[in-house]
Amino acid sequence: MTESNATAGHVAPATSEVSSSYRMQMGTRTAPVIGSVAALVMLALIGLPAIAPRDLLQNLTLLFFLLTLAQCWNLLAGYAGLVSVGQQAFVGIGAYVLFALVALADIEPLLAGVVAAMISLPVGVAAFRLRGPYFAVVTWVIAEIFRLLFAQLKELGGGTGMSLPRSASRIAGMEWVSAAFGVRGPAARDIIIYWAALGLAALVIAGVYLALRSRLGLALAAIKDDEIAAESFGVGSLTAKFGIYVATAFATGLAGALIFLQKSRISPDAAFAVVDWTAYIIFIVVIGGIGTIEGPIIGAILFVLLQNQMADLGPIYLTLLGALAIAVMLIAPKGVWGSTAERFGLQLFPTQRRLVVRTEPTHTSVAEGERHA
Amino acid sequence: MGVLPTFHTKSSMQRISAISRQTMQVLDIVIQGILLGGLYALYAAGLSLIFGVMRLVNLAHGDLIVLAAYLLLALSTGFGLPLPFALIIALPFFFALGYALQSVLFNRSLGAQVLPALLVSFGLSIIVQNGVLELFSADSRKLSLSSIDAMSIDLAGISVGVLPLATFFLAVLLLGSLSWVFYRTPLGRILRATSDSAEIAQLMGINPRRVFAIAMGLSFIVIVLAALCMGLRANFDPSAGPARLLYAFEAVVIGGLGSLWGTLVGGIVLGIPQALGGAIDTEWQVLTGHLVFLCALLLRPAGLFPRQVQA
């Protein structure tokens, strides 16, 4: 490692020489337009509780939660190559820590996410002993261990779970929302959780976007192309992956805490459900388009629409969803967004790095061999 | 088993018999654990086989075991066939199913990236699990072979169930047969060659896709045998699959990825703590097994019998 770092140091002047004739370009010309549209959508969504009916808000809240989880899983699997089947561990931990803190000490939800992220450190150490498919199954085993452990905690209701204490049905800002929107307590509670879910989803999307445009994003792209070559250029692949694992565990834990704050009831089977918090999420990302920021957004919207139409079908619905995900993976592995974007050259969140050749000072053209980053 | 008192007064005699009774109890539990390990080896052998040949971790493995158990149940109770006849029908059917799934689904998903194969098998797991739930409801069921269901034999004062014992011997027999196929037959040579390098095997006139399909078919035969033993031993329901996958995977990893006999050792290493944990508190049975697996993973990530593989 140290030896290859030294070589990378020698190579550096040569690359800067190259950069005088090539320039790296990451943005797109439409980026400012898209940015302002995104800001408008965000403002509209913030103001929506003033006019929208309660069930629409609840659907949107679900959408934002799924979107958060999907962005996290997409960052793991689509960018860092960490295919986890155990993200329900962090949903469950976040949720249970919230219930414990509220029931025992009356502490706020954000802390629950922090604790979940801290627990992900030792979990990561264990799971990182194995690679590829083995990593996937180990994360699942670890989630099962947490499910069984929380089922042992009689203070938190054991295997049957518990409801939030009545005192905790009041959350900060409820009186203000009740007065401002003229709604009753439970509806005001829904509105606050809606804003929290919206804020979390927006922060996660912004975080993923900025991370991918940073050095880290370039490092991840290099690792994805060739891990050994990337390491020989001094990219710390283990550090990058581990950092991503912990960061996504943090966001996933926060989402879990908020999801079960909304449900007001928890049980080990619900909090650590592999179908709800991992299978659905994987299907959302794959159908929408893995390895893009737009994909999970499209996938989550499609999923919520489909679920509203077909949830009555029960097990058949899941069977169809599984078949659809397999079909997408085998026939159009880039998903709905990836296939569309490729065809029309769309890029809402520009994270690709392109080398632009400077032939003349005023005229630029895009070089061959665009690198996806 | 510590220091025994030299003077055998009445009370110390009682203590000795109490100690030996305890020892017998522990020995009894350990034997149950070893036999349970035989069942886990059956779960694991099919998983290990396809890992060995094509580096695929089939996340639907557990659900397919449950599917096979329901097929045996449907044939034996639905059509009134005796269980051995049901087995004769189910074995070739599952071989064909495995062959077809590999040809249609898995062969398309194998490649440099791990995600497609994982996702396809995960999707298959969800499909099978919910398909079985739709067809057979969520009630828990059991296979029955009335003659030996509850039979047990006495081994030096310890009563051992015939069924767990038969399961263990079936596992040994199966692993022996698989080893024989792998190392003593032309088919085994082809399987090993493809495992070492699919590209070079192809240069020698072997069609790797067909070899993979045969390997998956063999794995599905093992799945039916595992399903038989699982269904005779305990109740199962449509949601029982993932836990079976995890036990199988744990046994494979503890034993060493890709090692056939390692799965038996891995199964036993997993079975004994499960039996011990279960004896203390039934809720701790599975948890103890998982924790032992994690410790094994941290201490010996390559397993007990590592095989050189390019994973």
Chai-1 contact restraints between the chains, C-beta under 6 A:
chainA,res_idxA,chainB,res_idxB,connection_type,confidence,min_distance_angstrom,max_distance_angstrom,comment,restraint_id
A,V83,B,L115,contact,1.0,0.0,6.0,A-B,restraint_1
A,V83,B,L118,contact,1.0,0.0,6.0,A-B,restraint_2
A,A126,B,L294,contact,1.0,0.0,6.0,A-B,restraint_3
A,R129,B,L297,contact,1.0,0.0,6.0,A-B,restraint_4
A,R129,B,P301,contact,1.0,0.0,6.0,A-B,restraint_5
A,G132,B,V114,contact,1.0,0.0,6.0,A-B,restraint_6
A,P133,B,V57,contact,1.0,0.0,6.0,A-B,restraint_7
A,P133,B,V114,contact,1.0,0.0,6.0,A-B,restraint_8
A,P133,B,L118,contact,1.0,0.0,6.0,A-B,restraint_9
A,A136,B,L118,contact,1.0,0.0,6.0,A-B,restraint_10
A,V137,B,F249,contact,1.0,0.0,6.0,A-B,restraint_11
A,V141,B,L246,contact,1.0,0.0,6.0,A-B,restraint_12
A,V141,B,H290,contact,1.0,0.0,6.0,A-B,restraint_13
A,I145,B,H290,contact,1.0,0.0,6.0,A-B,restraint_14
A,L148,B,L287,contact,1.0,0.0,6.0,A-B,restraint_15
A,A279,B,I126,contact,1.0,0.0,6.0,A-B,restraint_16
A,P315,B,N130,contact,1.0,0.0,6.0,A-B,restraint_17
A,P315,B,L133,contact,1.0,0.0,6.0,A-B,restraint_18
A,P315,B,E134,contact,1.0,0.0,6.0,A-B,restraint_19
A,L318,B,I126,contact,1.0,0.0,6.0,A-B,restraint_20
A,L318,B,N130,contact,1.0,0.0,6.0,A-B,restraint_21
A,T319,B,I127,contact,1.0,0.0,6.0,A-B,restraint_22
A,T319,B,N130,contact,1.0,0.0,6.0,A-B,restraint_23
A,T319,B,G131,contact,1.0,0.0,6.0,A-B,restraint_24
A,G322,B,G123,contact,1.0,0.0,6.0,A-B,restraint_25
A,G322,B,I126,contact,1.0,0.0,6.0,A-B,restraint_26
A,G322,B,I127,contact,1.0,0.0,6.0,A-B,restraint_27
A,A325,B,G123,contact,1.0,0.0,6.0,A-B,restraint_28
A,I326,B,V120,contact,1.0,0.0,6.0,A-B,restraint_29
A,I326,B,G123,contact,1.0,0.0,6.0,A-B,restraint_30
A,M329,B,P116,contact,1.0,0.0,6.0,A-B,restraint_31
A,M329,B,L119,contact,1.0,0.0,6.0,A-B,restraint_32
A,L330,B,R108,contact,1.0,0.0,6.0,A-B,restraint_33
